Amino acid sequence: MAEPGLRERALDVLSEADAREKARKSRAHAAAWRAAREAGQAEAGEAAPPDAPARPARPELLDPREMPKRRRGGVQGRIALLHAIAHIELNAIDLHWDMAARFAGEGLPPGFADDWVSAADDEAKHFGLLADRLEALGSSYGALPAHAGMWRAAEETKGDLLARLAIVPMVLEARGLDVTPGMVAAFEAAGDEESAAALRVIQAEEVAHVAYGSKWFNFLCGRRNEDPKPAFHALVRKHFPGGPKPPFAEAARAEAGLPPDFYWPLVESETVRDRGAGNS
């Protein structure tokens, strides 16, 4: 029996509704893909990714505007924060497998699929770390509502790889680089070193995901003879109105290949004025 291709592997992950099983399949398929690549037996495959991934019955998915205000402080506050991050990581598994499968046939080097399969593997590991922490604290993934907005970026950019790279890794995942250090500090202050350690792993590995986005965005711009910076600005203004919000983890973003002149010009003018006033 022939080995499944990249798209068949992606379809198996994207079609799995159970969160833990989705993460397990992501890790197993990533390992099998790497082995197939080393053996020279990796194929793109023929399957088409679905319009939307399968989701478990829980958590209840709400419009971002309908989400209840997250509790702050105490065990319940930590559970709410871990649950929100776990939901992001679960969505990221699907986002990266969709990226690898949907755009693998666009004449890109094999390294493109390798990068996004690797990212999906990382996200599955991250989900497992967070799901374990939730259970250790007496909860579980699915116990709280979660927002339904994350897949919208994938839907809006499903026909445009440059836009997908700009919005998913270079805006949404870059935001994680900005906020995770503060979350680590909050868990450390609460004496929850196990959760802080999980977030430190996530922070370190997310830099690479943003770097993959930046690398392939610049690669495609070079192929199309476009200047990456104005191309990025135009795509973010089109698909992510309002732009990114400071404060920014500028060192982590620079490590990932995102210089300040990529994102600061996209910040709303009111925020820029506030920043200037704060620095005077």
Secondary structure, DSSP 8 states (H G I E B T S, - for coil): -----HHHHHHHHHT--SHHHHHHHHHHHHHHHHHHHHTT-----S----SS----S-S-EE-GGG------SHHHHHHHHHHHHHHHHHHHHHHHHHHHHHHTTSS--HHHHHHHHHHHHHHHHHHHHHHHHHHHTT--TTSS-EES-HHHHHHHTTT-HHHHHHHIIIIIIHHHHHHHHHHHHHHHHTT-HHHHHHHHHHHHHHHHHHHHHHHHHHHHHHHHT--HHHHHHHHHHHHSTT---S---HHHHHHTT--HHHHGGGS-HHHHHHHHHHT-
